[in-house]
Amino acid sequence: MTNRRTFVRGAGLAILSVSLGASAQRSGSVPRIGYLTPGANPREQGFWQGMRELGYVEGKTIVVERRSAEGDFSRLPGLASEIVKTHPDVIVAIVSASAIAAKQATSTIPIVMVGAADPVGAGLIGNLAHPGGNVTGTSSQSTAAVSKVLELVRELRPGAKRVAALWDPVNAISQQLRLGETLLAAARLNLLVRVVEVQTREELDRAFVALRLEPPDAVLVSSDTFFLANAQRVAELALASRLPVLSTGRQLVEAGILAAYGADLNAVALRAASYVQRILRGAKPGDLPVEQPTKFELVINLKTAREIGLAIPQPVLARADEAIR
């Protein structure tokens, strides 16, 4: 079933010098795109889809300098410096950590962030409507999503009192934001939260061993790089423990966890491509308001629900954008 919402933009204006991308376009050269990512991420597919729809084809209409930290966030500053040395017309940065590394490496080359968690809090921009500086793009930030996930816990298990929240402190900016939102939302719902740090697959396995010994009513995992990279393992452990695991990322539901409510990251990433186009055509990053998501989706894995013995209430099913059977 569908219940799609719209994606809107802000408005704003700032002054900045003419971008390097504009110079490249006027000179007739093929634009060079720097591309920085901490590792495999669902935003990537949407971004490149958006670029293709705008007519940008790697090796033909654009040159792409790719760098991936392959899950090791400590490599991002060095990789950002490598990209800057290739003199790209614009740098595309997947999530906040990449954007921060890129901004530290250059204050002149335009940077388009793709789904940054908290761009203002991270110091990437002045504010959403008037970014200023050389950074703009899209944000995945939504305090409502975390609250909705916890409200979903209440609907699925009305008597719920305790939840466990797994988080990876490596990606400090986005994770601390989500953890803070989780604790505030849990307090409003009178839910106790047990925070469990997880940075490796071994720690992930140990976390679920501990949770089986003292089972919470539900487990929350973020849609951050580590958990997405280990989505299949998270799902396997959740099923073995017969624990309802929820997230803000649909990719984890596709892997086998129970449910997710969150921003449509594909839409967030697809919109970022238009920023690259506008900058290459001469727009100044500081003049382009940062877009926030208002398109959200509820995804439920009914197969998982059956396997852990949890009945999904009809009102929840009626709201679901997708039910995986």
C-alpha atoms as a printed R data frame, in Angstrom:
    type eleno elety resid chain resno      x       y       z
1   ATOM     1    CA   MET     A     1  0.000   0.000   0.000
2   ATOM     2    CA   THR     A     2  1.173   3.518  -0.534
3   ATOM     3    CA   ASN     A     3  1.013   6.682   1.445
4   ATOM     4    CA   ARG     A     4  3.563   8.888  -0.255
5   ATOM     5    CA   ARG     A     5  4.392  12.366   0.872
6   ATOM     6    CA   THR     A     6  5.976  15.211  -1.018
7   ATOM     7    CA   PHE     A     7  9.545  16.472  -1.084
8   ATOM     8    CA   VAL     A     8  9.933  20.223  -0.634
9   ATOM     9    CA   ARG     A     9 12.678  22.755  -0.801
10  ATOM    10    CA   GLY     A    10 13.595  25.765   1.268
11  ATOM    11    CA   ALA     A    11 14.527  29.201  -0.023
12  ATOM    12    CA   GLY     A    12 17.483  31.415   0.525
13  ATOM    13    CA   LEU     A    13 20.238  33.563  -0.930
14  ATOM    14    CA   ALA     A    14 23.918  34.161  -0.121
15  ATOM    15    CA   ILE     A    15 26.923  35.701  -1.861
16  ATOM    16    CA   LEU     A    16 29.911  33.613  -2.976
17  ATOM    17    CA   SER     A    17 32.553  33.809  -5.683
18  ATOM    18    CA   VAL     A    18 31.905  32.128  -9.059
19  ATOM    19    CA   SER     A    19 32.342  28.358  -8.770
20  ATOM    20    CA   LEU     A    20 35.092  26.403 -10.409
21  ATOM    21    CA   GLY     A    21 32.393  24.310 -12.070
22  ATOM    22    CA   ALA     A    22 31.103  27.338 -13.952
23  ATOM    23    CA   SER     A    23 34.604  28.041 -15.264
24  ATOM    24    CA   ALA     A    24 34.925  24.483 -16.477
25  ATOM    25    CA   GLN     A    25 31.617  24.656 -18.306
26  ATOM    26    CA   ARG     A    26 32.480  27.942 -20.031
27  ATOM    27    CA   SER     A    27 35.818  26.595 -21.197
28  ATOM    28    CA   GLY     A    28 34.111  23.614 -22.847
29  ATOM    29    CA   SER     A    29 36.036  20.994 -20.860
30  ATOM    30    CA   VAL     A    30 34.405  17.823 -19.566
31  ATOM    31    CA   PRO     A    31 33.338  18.405 -15.940
32  ATOM    32    CA   ARG     A    32 35.333  16.522 -13.316
33  ATOM    33    CA   ILE     A    33 33.374  15.185 -10.336
34  ATOM    34    CA   GLY     A    34 35.078  14.218  -7.093
35  ATOM    35    CA   TYR     A    35 33.136  11.451  -5.341
36  ATOM    36    CA   LEU     A    36 33.768  10.599  -1.688
37  ATOM    37    CA   THR     A    37 31.956   7.895   0.285
38  ATOM    38    CA   PRO     A    38 32.647   6.101   3.586
39  ATOM    39    CA   GLY     A    39 31.603   2.822   1.966
40  ATOM    40    CA   ALA     A    40 28.596   1.100   0.423
41  ATOM    41    CA   ASN     A    41 25.526   3.222   1.102
42  ATOM    42    CA   PRO     A    42 21.923   3.200  -0.194
43  ATOM    43    CA   ARG     A    43 22.227   6.876  -1.147
44  ATOM    44    CA   GLU     A    44 24.699   6.058  -3.923
45  ATOM    45    CA   GLN     A    45 22.228   4.339  -6.223
46  ATOM    46    CA   GLY     A    46 19.753   7.207  -6.038
47  ATOM    47    CA   PHE     A    47 22.422   9.825  -6.692
48  ATOM    48    CA   TRP     A    48 23.757   8.148  -9.822
49  ATOM    49    CA   GLN     A    49 20.230   7.519 -11.036
50  ATOM    50    CA   GLY     A    50 19.615  11.254 -10.724
51  ATOM    51    CA   MET     A    51 22.813  12.029 -12.616
52  ATOM    52    CA   ARG     A    52 21.831   9.698 -15.466
53  ATOM    53    CA   GLU     A    53 18.388  11.270 -15.675
54  ATOM    54    CA   LEU     A    54 20.076  14.653 -16.071
55  ATOM    55    CA   GLY     A    55 22.222  13.320 -18.909
56  ATOM    56    CA   TYR     A    56 25.517  12.820 -17.074
57  ATOM    57    CA   VAL     A    57 27.331   9.660 -18.137
58  ATOM    58    CA   GLU     A    58 30.655   8.744 -16.573
59  ATOM    59    CA   GLY     A    59 33.424   8.567 -19.166
60  ATOM    60    CA   LYS     A    60 31.368  10.497 -21.725
61  ATOM    61    CA   THR     A    61 29.910  13.720 -20.311
62  ATOM    62    CA   ILE     A    62 31.722  13.703 -16.954
63  ATOM    63    CA   VAL     A    63 34.951  12.418 -15.454
64  ATOM    64    CA   VAL     A    64 34.598  10.939 -11.944
65  ATOM    65    CA   GLU     A    65 37.362  10.733  -9.355
66  ATOM    66    CA   ARG     A    66 36.077   8.077  -6.930
67  ATOM    67    CA   ARG     A    67 37.350   7.458  -3.420
68  ATOM    68    CA   SER     A    68 35.818   5.070  -0.844
69  ATOM    69    CA   ALA     A    69 36.924   4.604   2.753
70  ATOM    70    CA   GLU     A    70 35.493   1.053   2.601
71  ATOM    71    CA   GLY     A    71 33.968   1.426   6.051
72  ATOM    72    CA   ASP     A    72 37.027   2.985   7.714
73  ATOM    73    CA   PHE     A    73 35.995   6.556   8.556
74  ATOM    74    CA   SER     A    74 39.540   7.458   9.593
75  ATOM    75    CA   ARG     A    75 40.565   7.291   5.923
76  ATOM    76    CA   LEU     A    76 38.149  10.001   4.792
77  ATOM    77    CA   PRO     A    77 40.399  13.071   5.410
78  ATOM    78    CA   GLY     A    78 43.233  11.573   3.387
79  ATOM    79    CA   LEU     A    79 40.910  10.521   0.580
80  ATOM    80    CA   ALA     A    80 39.352  14.003   0.510
81  ATOM    81    CA   SER     A    81 42.825  15.521   0.095
82  ATOM    82    CA   GLU     A    82 43.508  13.138  -2.776
83  ATOM    83    CA   ILE     A    83 40.327  14.271  -4.517
84  ATOM    84    CA   VAL     A    84 41.175  17.954  -4.060
85  ATOM    85    CA   LYS     A    85 44.522  17.377  -5.792
86  ATOM    86    CA   THR     A    86 42.679  16.206  -8.915
87  ATOM    87    CA   HIS     A    87 41.072  19.700  -9.172
88  ATOM    88    CA   PRO     A    88 37.428  18.637  -9.558
89  ATOM    89    CA   ASP     A    89 34.718  21.107 -10.483
90  ATOM    90    CA   VAL     A    90 32.534  19.821  -7.643
91  ATOM    91    CA   ILE     A    91 32.900  17.229  -4.878
92  ATOM    92    CA   VAL     A    92 30.000  14.909  -4.076
93  ATOM    93    CA   ALA     A    93 30.115  13.748  -0.447
94  ATOM    94    CA   ILE     A    94 27.992  10.829   0.749
95  ATOM    95    CA   VAL     A    95 26.699  11.462   4.327
96  ATOM    96    CA   SER     A    96 28.012  13.896   6.931
97  ATOM    97    CA   ALA     A    97 31.413  12.327   7.609
98  ATOM    98    CA   SER     A    98 32.450  12.612   3.957
99  ATOM    99    CA   ALA     A    99 31.191  16.185   3.725
100 ATOM   100    CA   ILE     A   100 33.142  17.167   6.841
101 ATOM   101    CA   ALA     A   101 36.327  15.643   5.447
102 ATOM   102    CA   ALA     A   102 35.793  17.396   2.122
103 ATOM   103    CA   LYS     A   103 35.173  20.770   3.750
104 ATOM   104    CA   GLN     A   104 38.336  20.402   5.826
105 ATOM   105    CA   ALA     A   105 40.254  19.713   2.620
106 ATOM   106    CA   THR     A   106 38.975  22.709   0.631
107 ATOM   107    CA   SER     A   107 37.138  25.965   1.190
108 ATOM   108    CA   THR     A   108 36.864  26.857  -2.509
109 ATOM   109    CA   ILE     A   109 35.736  23.787  -4.446
110 ATOM   110    CA   PRO     A   110 31.919  23.390  -4.291
111 ATOM   111    CA   ILE     A   111 30.749  20.428  -2.195
112 ATOM   112    CA   VAL     A   112 27.389  18.700  -2.614
113 ATOM   113    CA   MET     A   113 26.487  16.591   0.421
114 ATOM   114    CA   VAL     A   114 24.146  13.661  -0.124
115 ATOM   115    CA   GLY     A   115 21.889  12.897   2.836
116 ATOM   116    CA   ALA     A   116 23.922  14.542   5.603
117 ATOM   117    CA   ALA     A   117 22.449  13.856   9.051
118 ATOM   118    CA   ASP     A   118 22.805  17.271  10.736
119 ATOM   119    CA   PRO     A   119 24.623  19.719   8.447
120 ATOM   120    CA   VAL     A   120 24.092  22.727  10.718
121 ATOM   121    CA   GLY     A   121 25.140  20.939  13.907
122 ATOM   122    CA   ALA     A   122 28.156  19.482  12.120
123 ATOM   123    CA   GLY     A   123 29.303  22.971  11.122
124 ATOM   124    CA   LEU     A   124 28.971  22.254   7.405
125 ATOM   125    CA   ILE     A   125 26.584  25.139   6.724
126 ATOM   126    CA   GLY     A   126 25.329  28.272   8.438
127 ATOM   127    CA   ASN     A   127 21.665  27.308   8.162
128 ATOM   128    CA   LEU     A   128 19.433  25.339   5.826
129 ATOM   129    CA   ALA     A   129 18.010  28.286   3.896
130 ATOM   130    CA   HIS     A   130 21.301  30.207   3.655
131 ATOM   131    CA   PRO     A   131 24.153  27.645   3.601
132 ATOM   132    CA   GLY     A   132 26.954  30.129   2.857
133 ATOM   133    CA   GLY     A   133 30.463  28.885   2.126
134 ATOM   134    CA   ASN     A   134 31.126  26.112  -0.374
135 ATOM   135    CA   VAL     A   135 28.746  23.391   0.896
136 ATOM   136    CA   THR     A   136 25.136  22.624  -0.022
137 ATOM   137    CA   GLY     A   137 23.045  19.586  -0.940
138 ATOM   138    CA   THR     A   138 20.483  17.358   0.772
139 ATOM   139    CA   SER     A   139 19.972  16.308   4.368
140 ATOM   140    CA   SER     A   140 18.455  13.102   5.732
141 ATOM   141    CA   GLN     A   141 17.798  14.680   9.129
142 ATOM   142    CA   SER     A   142 14.365  14.080  10.615
143 ATOM   143    CA   THR     A   143 13.659  14.020  14.329
144 ATOM   144    CA   ALA     A   144 10.138  12.806  13.521
145 ATOM   145    CA   ALA     A   145 11.412   9.513  12.073
146 ATOM   146    CA   VAL     A   146 13.006   8.327  15.317
147 ATOM   147    CA   SER     A   147  9.881   9.210  17.291
148 ATOM   148    CA   LYS     A   148  7.746   7.332  14.775
149 ATOM   149    CA   VAL     A   149  9.903   4.213  15.132
150 ATOM   150    CA   LEU     A   150  9.415   4.224  18.902
151 ATOM   151    CA   GLU     A   151  5.702   4.878  18.500
152 ATOM   152    CA   LEU     A   152  5.673   1.862  16.191
153 ATOM   153    CA   VAL     A   153  7.218  -0.211  18.984
154 ATOM   154    CA   ARG     A   154  4.279   0.793  21.174
155 ATOM   155    CA   GLU     A   155  1.785  -0.235  18.493
156 ATOM   156    CA   LEU     A   156  3.441  -3.588  17.842
157 ATOM   157    CA   ARG     A   157  3.979  -4.353  21.527
158 ATOM   158    CA   PRO     A   158  1.533  -2.220  23.568
159 ATOM   159    CA   GLY     A   159  3.023  -3.317  26.879
160 ATOM   160    CA   ALA     A   160  6.604  -2.503  25.878
161 ATOM   161    CA   LYS     A   161  8.742  -1.040  28.651
162 ATOM   162    CA   ARG     A   162 12.358  -1.578  27.554
163 ATOM   163    CA   VAL     A   163 14.166  -1.197  24.249
164 ATOM   164    CA   ALA     A   164 17.799  -1.685  23.293
165 ATOM   165    CA   ALA     A   165 19.494   0.774  20.927
166 ATOM   166    CA   LEU     A   166 22.534  -0.449  19.019
167 ATOM   167    CA   TRP     A   167 24.817   2.325  17.813
168 ATOM   168    CA   ASP     A   168 28.227   2.727  16.219
169 ATOM   169    CA   PRO     A   169 30.109   5.663  17.825
170 ATOM   170    CA   VAL     A   170 32.612   5.837  14.922
171 ATOM   171    CA   ASN     A   171 30.289   8.056  12.866
172 ATOM   172    CA   ALA     A   172 29.923  10.464  15.767
173 ATOM   173    CA   ILE     A   173 27.921  13.284  14.160
174 ATOM   174    CA   SER     A   174 24.985  11.292  12.806
175 ATOM   175    CA   GLN     A   175 25.000   8.641  15.507
176 ATOM   176    CA   GLN     A   176 25.017  11.033  18.462
177 ATOM   177    CA   LEU     A   177 22.189  12.999  16.868
178 ATOM   178    CA   ARG     A   178 20.095   9.850  16.423
179 ATOM   179    CA   LEU     A   179 20.927   8.583  19.899
180 ATOM   180    CA   GLY     A   180 19.892  11.886  21.463
181 ATOM   181    CA   GLU     A   181 16.635  11.857  19.489
182 ATOM   182    CA   THR     A   182 16.014   8.259  20.552
183 ATOM   183    CA   LEU     A   183 16.479   9.024  24.252
184 ATOM   184    CA   LEU     A   184 14.192  12.062  24.108
185 ATOM   185    CA   ALA     A   185 11.472  10.192  22.218
186 ATOM   186    CA   ALA     A   186 11.741   7.213  24.594
187 ATOM   187    CA   ALA     A   187 11.337   9.499  27.600
188 ATOM   188    CA   ARG     A   188  8.115  10.909  26.137
189 ATOM   189    CA   LEU     A   189  6.791   7.357  25.722
190 ATOM   190    CA   ASN     A   190  8.007   6.159  29.134
191 ATOM   191    CA   LEU     A   191 10.353   3.629  27.564
192 ATOM   192    CA   LEU     A   192 13.683   2.683  29.124
193 ATOM   193    CA   VAL     A   193 16.580   2.547  26.652
194 ATOM   194    CA   ARG     A   194 19.613   0.296  26.965
195 ATOM   195    CA   VAL     A   195 22.401   1.676  24.739
196 ATOM   196    CA   VAL     A   196 24.792  -0.892  23.267
197 ATOM   197    CA   GLU     A   197 27.929   0.198  21.374
198 ATOM   198    CA   VAL     A   198 28.740  -1.903  18.322
199 ATOM   199    CA   GLN     A   199 31.688  -1.288  15.999
200 ATOM   200    CA   THR     A   200 32.625  -4.757  14.703
201 ATOM   201    CA   ARG     A   201 30.859  -7.957  13.637
202 ATOM   202    CA   GLU     A   202 32.220  -9.654  16.748
203 ATOM   203    CA   GLU     A   203 30.689  -6.962  18.948
204 ATOM   204    CA   LEU     A   204 27.439  -7.304  17.024
205 ATOM   205    CA   ASP     A   205 27.336 -11.035  17.755
206 ATOM   206    CA   ARG     A   206 28.149 -10.453  21.430
207 ATOM   207    CA   ALA     A   207 25.466  -7.782  21.685
208 ATOM   208    CA   PHE     A   208 22.757 -10.205  20.605
209 ATOM   209    CA   VAL     A   209 24.060 -12.892  22.964
210 ATOM   210    CA   ALA     A   210 23.624 -10.386  25.790
211 ATOM   211    CA   LEU     A   211 20.183  -9.367  24.541
212 ATOM   212    CA   ARG     A   212 19.022 -12.984  24.500
213 ATOM   213    CA   LEU     A   213 20.002 -13.309  28.158
214 ATOM   214    CA   GLU     A   214 17.972 -10.223  29.103
215 ATOM   215    CA   PRO     A   215 15.529  -9.677  26.212
216 ATOM   216    CA   PRO     A   216 14.192  -6.168  25.614
217 ATOM   217    CA   ASP     A   217 10.751  -5.618  24.119
218 ATOM   218    CA   ALA     A   218 12.355  -4.351  20.907
219 ATOM   219    CA   VAL     A   219 15.749  -3.514  19.425
220 ATOM   220    CA   LEU     A   220 16.570  -0.360  17.455
221 ATOM   221    CA   VAL     A   221 19.391  -0.175  14.922
222 ATOM   222    CA   SER     A   222 20.315   2.854  12.849
223 ATOM   223    CA   SER     A   223 20.670   2.984   9.083
224 ATOM   224    CA   ASP     A   224 24.320   3.951   9.420
225 ATOM   225    CA   THR     A   225 27.168   2.548   7.319
226 ATOM   226    CA   PHE     A   226 28.175  -0.257   9.697
227 ATOM   227    CA   PHE     A   227 24.669  -1.666  10.127
228 ATOM   228    CA   LEU     A   228 23.888  -1.396   6.419
229 ATOM   229    CA   ALA     A   229 27.108  -3.236   5.576
230 ATOM   230    CA   ASN     A   230 26.119  -5.970   8.049
231 ATOM   231    CA   ALA     A   231 22.369  -5.927   7.405
232 ATOM   232    CA   GLN     A   232 22.187  -9.645   6.640
233 ATOM   233    CA   ARG     A   233 23.968 -10.530   9.875
234 ATOM   234    CA   VAL     A   234 21.736  -8.203  11.899
235 ATOM   235    CA   ALA     A   235 18.681  -9.922  10.417
236 ATOM   236    CA   GLU     A   236 20.074 -13.408  11.110
237 ATOM   237    CA   LEU     A   237 20.797 -12.550  14.740
238 ATOM   238    CA   ALA     A   238 17.394 -10.929  15.171
239 ATOM   239    CA   LEU     A   239 15.586 -14.020  13.878
240 ATOM   240    CA   ALA     A   240 17.714 -16.385  15.969
241 ATOM   241    CA   SER     A   241 16.901 -14.283  19.039
242 ATOM   242    CA   ARG     A   242 13.223 -13.924  18.053
243 ATOM   243    CA   LEU     A   243 13.527 -10.208  18.779
244 ATOM   244    CA   PRO     A   244 11.601  -7.490  16.918
245 ATOM   245    CA   VAL     A   245 14.273  -5.251  15.396
246 ATOM   246    CA   LEU     A   246 13.302  -1.859  13.951
247 ATOM   247    CA   SER     A   247 15.233   0.834  12.095
248 ATOM   248    CA   THR     A   248 14.933   3.995  10.038
249 ATOM   249    CA   GLY     A   249 16.392   2.254   6.958
250 ATOM   250    CA   ARG     A   250 14.365   0.070   4.597
251 ATOM   251    CA   GLN     A   251 17.486  -1.820   3.454
252 ATOM   252    CA   LEU     A   252 17.602  -3.539   6.828
253 ATOM   253    CA   VAL     A   253 13.973  -4.657   6.425
254 ATOM   254    CA   GLU     A   254 14.793  -6.045   2.988
255 ATOM   255    CA   ALA     A   255 17.586  -8.021   4.664
256 ATOM   256    CA   GLY     A   256 15.138  -9.451   7.186
257 ATOM   257    CA   ILE     A   257 14.546  -7.239  10.240
258 ATOM   258    CA   LEU     A   258 10.940  -6.551  11.234
259 ATOM   259    CA   ALA     A   259 10.189  -2.969  10.233
260 ATOM   260    CA   ALA     A   260 11.492   0.493   9.414
261 ATOM   261    CA   TYR     A   261 10.145   3.999   9.222
262 ATOM   262    CA   GLY     A   262 12.311   6.727   7.791
263 ATOM   263    CA   ALA     A   263 13.150   9.110   5.009
264 ATOM   264    CA   ASP     A   264 13.161   7.748   1.488
265 ATOM   265    CA   LEU     A   265 16.933   7.918   1.020
266 ATOM   266    CA   ASN     A   266 16.643   7.233  -2.686
267 ATOM   267    CA   ALA     A   267 14.596  10.420  -3.086
268 ATOM   268    CA   VAL     A   268 17.036  12.363  -0.894
269 ATOM   269    CA   ALA     A   269 19.990  11.181  -2.982
270 ATOM   270    CA   LEU     A   270 18.291  11.643  -6.336
271 ATOM   271    CA   ARG     A   271 17.633  15.304  -5.531
272 ATOM   272    CA   ALA     A   272 21.332  15.841  -4.807
273 ATOM   273    CA   ALA     A   273 22.128  15.313  -8.495
274 ATOM   274    CA   SER     A   274 20.293  18.525  -9.388
275 ATOM   275    CA   TYR     A   275 22.695  20.445  -7.127
276 ATOM   276    CA   VAL     A   276 25.642  19.147  -9.130
277 ATOM   277    CA   GLN     A   277 23.962  20.257 -12.345
278 ATOM   278    CA   ARG     A   278 23.181  23.738 -11.038
279 ATOM   279    CA   ILE     A   279 26.715  24.229  -9.766
280 ATOM   280    CA   LEU     A   280 28.218  23.061 -13.060
281 ATOM   281    CA   ARG     A   281 25.976  25.601 -14.781
282 ATOM   282    CA   GLY     A   282 27.295  28.407 -12.607
283 ATOM   283    CA   ALA     A   283 25.243  28.462  -9.406
284 ATOM   284    CA   LYS     A   284 27.025  29.287  -6.152
285 ATOM   285    CA   PRO     A   285 26.763  26.641  -3.396
286 ATOM   286    CA   GLY     A   286 25.986  29.270  -0.760
287 ATOM   287    CA   ASP     A   287 22.958  30.366  -2.785
288 ATOM   288    CA   LEU     A   288 21.357  26.912  -2.869
289 ATOM   289    CA   PRO     A   289 19.147  26.054   0.146
290 ATOM   290    CA   VAL     A   290 19.668  22.622   1.657
291 ATOM   291    CA   GLU     A   291 16.743  20.261   1.121
292 ATOM   292    CA   GLN     A   292 15.338  18.147   3.937
293 ATOM   293    CA   PRO     A   293 13.266  15.004   3.426
294 ATOM   294    CA   THR     A   294  9.504  15.101   3.740
295 ATOM   295    CA   LYS     A   295  8.977  11.851   1.852
296 ATOM   296    CA   PHE     A   296  8.892   8.972   4.319
297 ATOM   297    CA   GLU     A   297  8.077   5.288   4.105
298 ATOM   298    CA   LEU     A   298  6.933   2.539   6.451
299 ATOM   299    CA   VAL     A   299  8.161  -0.904   5.424
300 ATOM   300    CA   ILE     A   300  7.229  -4.121   7.233
301 ATOM   301    CA   ASN     A   301  8.598  -7.617   6.740
302 ATOM   302    CA   LEU     A   302  5.612  -9.908   7.257
303 ATOM   303    CA   LYS     A   303  7.713 -13.034   6.810
304 ATOM   304    CA   THR     A   304  9.879 -11.978   9.733
305 ATOM   305    CA   ALA     A   305  6.809 -11.137  11.804
306 ATOM   306    CA   ARG     A   306  5.507 -14.679  11.304
307 ATOM   307    CA   GLU     A   307  8.863 -16.246  12.167
308 ATOM   308    CA   ILE     A   308  9.171 -14.379  15.473
309 ATOM   309    CA   GLY     A   309  5.502 -14.904  16.284
310 ATOM   310    CA   LEU     A   310  4.403 -11.277  16.204
311 ATOM   311    CA   ALA     A   311  1.009 -10.279  14.800
312 ATOM   312    CA   ILE     A   312  1.019  -6.949  12.945
313 ATOM   313    CA   PRO     A   313 -2.061  -4.864  13.877
314 ATOM   314    CA   GLN     A   314 -4.304  -4.035  10.925
315 ATOM   315    CA   PRO     A   315 -3.990  -0.227  11.407
316 ATOM   316    CA   VAL     A   316 -0.198  -0.550  11.039
317 ATOM   317    CA   LEU     A   317 -0.550  -2.676   7.905
318 ATOM   318    CA   ALA     A   318 -2.962  -0.126   6.459
319 ATOM   319    CA   ARG     A   319 -0.338   2.626   6.833
320 ATOM   320    CA   ALA     A   320  2.526   0.599   5.386
321 ATOM   321    CA   ASP     A   321  4.010   1.769   2.100
322 ATOM   322    CA   GLU     A   322  5.297  -1.740   1.515
323 ATOM   323    CA   ALA     A   323  4.744  -5.118   3.134
324 ATOM   324    CA   ILE     A   324  7.415  -7.703   2.309
325 ATOM   325    CA   ARG     A   325  5.873 -11.162   2.198
